[in-house]
């Protein structure tokens, strides 16, 4: 079971959030760090998250084609 942290960037869909996770990856050739990001669709049963919230979410069963992550908790962003 994977547990990830991220920032909510969209909450306009019913019971669904879009979350962005940024990573720094070292380039093999030039040895510099490059920022990359990944978007996840999260199931939010009560629609309680807002844009800009830091959340913790985990992997679960597929709810739709792209949505297989479940909201665990809303954090204040200190742990990220």
Rosetta blueprint (number, residue, H / E / L):
1 X L
2 X L
3 X E
4 X E
5 X E
6 X E
7 X E
8 X E
9 X E
10 X E
11 X L
12 X L
13 X L
14 X L
15 X L
16 X E
17 X E
18 X E
19 X E
20 X E
21 X E
22 X E
23 X E
24 X E
25 X E
26 X E
27 X L
28 X L
29 X L
30 X L
31 X L
32 X L
33 X E
34 X E
35 X E
36 X E
37 X E
38 X E
39 X E
40 X E
41 X E
42 X E
43 X E
44 X L
45 X L
46 X L
47 X L
48 X L
49 X L
50 X L
51 X L
52 X L
53 X L
54 X E
55 X E
56 X E
57 X E
58 X E
59 X E
60 X L
61 X L
62 X L
63 X L
64 X L
65 X L
66 X L
67 X E
68 X E
69 X E
70 X E
71 X E
72 X E
73 X E
74 X E
75 X E
76 X L
77 X L
78 X L
79 X L
80 X L
